[in-house]
Amino acid sequence: MTKVKKEKGTAEEETTGTEKSYQDLIAHINPIAQPLAPRKLSKKLYKCVKKAAKVKQIRRGVKEVQKFINKGEKGIVVLAGDTLPIDVYCHLPIMCEDRNLPYAYIPSKVDLGSSAGSKRPTCVIMIKPHEEYQEAYNECLEEVTALPKPI
């Protein structure tokens, strides 16, 4: 009837078990998640988001990103591919295409939120250009624009 404490060995297994592989994350994405960033580009985008968050050069969340796209702000829009329901953010890729903004989907909203320095999952982030991380931004911009656009 007493509680049994878990051993330290099982705690280590749990921490490695929570980090899902790229293939596991891809299995749970939406049907509209095109163009999906490959594994290397996803990591570069996470790093760029992390650098941008340090100097407060990101827009986070559907409402904020939509507002600044309408105002004409430039940047890379990163969308999470596992957001449900799709209706929450399905209008953003169309807005990005109308304004020639590069956008890409990544597999996990939890990883996107944590790379932005938040404990909450985030489904959309806009990375604004800044001189402190200009090299990483340009590299990501080049690769995101090279991704094939959906028909």
C-alpha positions as a printed NumPy array, in Angstrom:
array([[  0.   ,   0.   ,   0.   ],
       [  2.958,   2.328,   0.182],
       [  4.312,   4.23 ,  -2.765],
       [  7.307,   2.736,  -4.475],
       [  9.99 ,   5.145,  -5.599],
       [ 11.359,   4.752,  -9.089],
       [ 14.977,   3.836,  -9.472],
       [ 17.443,   6.249, -11.029],
       [ 18.023,   3.905, -13.977],
       [ 14.384,   4.181, -15.062],
       [ 14.495,   7.973, -14.771],
       [ 17.339,   8.089, -17.272],
       [ 15.356,   5.929, -19.684],
       [ 12.387,   8.272, -19.399],
       [ 14.424,  11.347, -20.311],
       [ 15.772,   9.685, -23.444],
       [ 12.315,   8.317, -24.249],
       [ 10.664,  11.744, -24.308],
       [ 12.918,  13.002, -27.079],
       [ 11.314,  11.641, -30.225],
       [ 13.182,  10.973, -33.427],
       [ 12.498,  12.948, -36.576],
       [ 10.713,   9.936, -38.13 ],
       [  8.373,   9.63 , -35.13 ],
       [  7.523,  13.331, -35.337],
       [  6.846,  13.141, -39.087],
       [  4.284,  10.391, -38.462],
       [  2.027,  12.882, -36.634],
       [  2.055,  15.881, -38.986],
       [ -0.962,  17.435, -40.723],
       [ -1.797,  16.791, -44.366],
       [ -1.263,  20.511, -45.161],
       [  2.303,  20.586, -43.767],
       [  4.045,  21.36 , -47.072],
       [  6.877,  22.315, -47.575],
       [  8.221,  20.267, -44.662],
       [ 11.767,  21.127, -43.634],
       [ 14.185,  18.194, -43.677],
       [ 15.981,  17.184, -40.468],
       [ 19.078,  19.399, -40.995],
       [ 17.034,  22.455, -41.919],
       [ 14.749,  21.89 , -38.922],
       [ 17.76 ,  21.965, -36.602],
       [ 19.063,  25.131, -38.273],
       [ 15.639,  26.774, -37.888],
       [ 15.488,  25.811, -34.194],
       [ 18.939,  27.354, -33.651],
       [ 17.966,  30.499, -35.546],
       [ 14.767,  30.806, -33.468],
       [ 16.828,  30.413, -30.298],
       [ 19.248,  33.176, -31.377],
       [ 16.391,  35.452, -32.421],
       [ 14.594,  34.913, -29.118],
       [ 17.694,  36.039, -27.21 ],
       [ 17.6  ,  39.446, -28.921],
       [ 13.768,  39.565, -28.962],
       [ 13.457,  39.427, -32.757],
       [ 10.641,  36.878, -33.024],
       [  6.883,  37.051, -33.355],
       [  5.142,  34.181, -31.59 ],
       [  1.636,  32.822, -32.042],
       [ -0.976,  32.96 , -34.774],
       [ -2.512,  36.287, -33.766],
       [  0.777,  38.171, -33.478],
       [  2.326,  36.697, -36.635],
       [ -0.838,  37.392, -38.64 ],
       [ -0.923,  40.996, -37.426],
       [  2.678,  41.683, -38.438],
       [  2.336,  39.909, -41.803],
       [ -0.57 ,  42.259, -42.531],
       [  1.574,  45.235, -41.478],
       [  4.218,  44.191, -44.022],
       [  6.959,  42.942, -41.721],
       [  9.569,  40.674, -43.354],
       [ 11.041,  37.453, -42.013],
       [ 10.926,  33.666, -42.131],
       [  7.665,  32.106, -40.951],
       [  8.09 ,  28.75 , -39.201],
       [  4.929,  26.686, -38.72 ],
       [  4.51 ,  23.548, -36.625],
       [  3.248,  20.58 , -38.602],
       [  1.52 ,  18.791, -35.735],
       [ -1.003,  21.496, -34.803],
       [ -4.626,  20.438, -34.548],
       [ -7.186,  21.599, -35.569],
       [ -5.738,  22.735, -38.883],
       [ -8.237,  25.623, -39.068],
       [ -6.25 ,  27.492, -36.419],
       [ -3.469,  28.458, -38.818],
       [ -4.304,  27.178, -42.314],
       [ -4.687,  30.763, -43.638],
       [ -1.087,  31.769, -42.82 ],
       [  0.685,  29.987, -45.724],
       [ -1.635,  31.772, -48.173],
       [ -0.859,  35.13 , -46.547],
       [  2.869,  34.349, -46.768],
       [  2.631,  33.448, -50.456],
       [  0.69 ,  36.651, -51.224],
       [  3.448,  38.745, -49.608],
       [  6.379,  36.638, -50.9  ],
       [  7.436,  35.622, -47.385],
       [  9.367,  32.356, -47.069],
       [  7.734,  29.756, -44.84 ],
       [  8.402,  26.171, -43.819],
       [  6.811,  23.548, -41.625],
       [  8.71 ,  21.732, -38.907],
       [  7.422,  18.558, -37.273],
       [  6.918,  19.603, -33.63 ],
       [  5.185,  22.526, -31.917],
       [  6.699,  21.502, -28.563],
       [ 10.238,  21.797, -29.956],
       [  9.358,  25.096, -31.63 ],
       [  8.07 ,  26.542, -28.36 ],
       [ 11.057,  25.334, -26.353],
       [ 13.541,  26.759, -28.875],
       [ 11.803,  30.123, -28.487],
       [ 12.446,  29.979, -24.748],
       [  8.891,  29.121, -23.743],
       [  7.442,  26.218, -21.81 ],
       [  4.291,  26.356, -23.954],
       [  4.1  ,  24.746, -27.395],
       [  3.933,  27.315, -30.204],
       [  2.417,  26.656, -33.614],
       [  3.776,  29.696, -35.514],
       [  6.889,  31.857, -35.177],
       [  8.223,  34.594, -37.43 ],
       [ 11.995,  35.138, -37.341],
       [ 12.905,  38.741, -38.113],
       [ 16.332,  39.559, -39.61 ],
       [ 18.932,  41.042, -37.239],
       [ 22.68 ,  41.681, -37.526],
       [ 23.585,  39.523, -34.489],
       [ 22.565,  36.274, -36.2  ],
       [ 22.566,  37.461, -39.824],
       [ 24.712,  34.573, -41.082],
       [ 22.421,  31.874, -39.627],
       [ 19.352,  33.796, -40.813],
       [ 20.655,  34.077, -44.387],
       [ 21.507,  30.368, -44.458],
       [ 18.014,  29.441, -43.27 ],
       [ 16.415,  31.935, -45.673],
       [ 18.29 ,  30.447, -48.608],
       [ 17.304,  26.873, -47.75 ],
       [ 13.66 ,  27.709, -46.978],
       [ 13.212,  29.558, -50.275],
       [ 14.769,  26.565, -52.08 ],
       [ 12.107,  24.202, -50.683],
       [  9.493,  23.184, -53.272],
       [  6.218,  25.061, -52.845],
       [  2.96 ,  23.086, -52.66 ],
       [  0.666,  23.189, -55.664]])
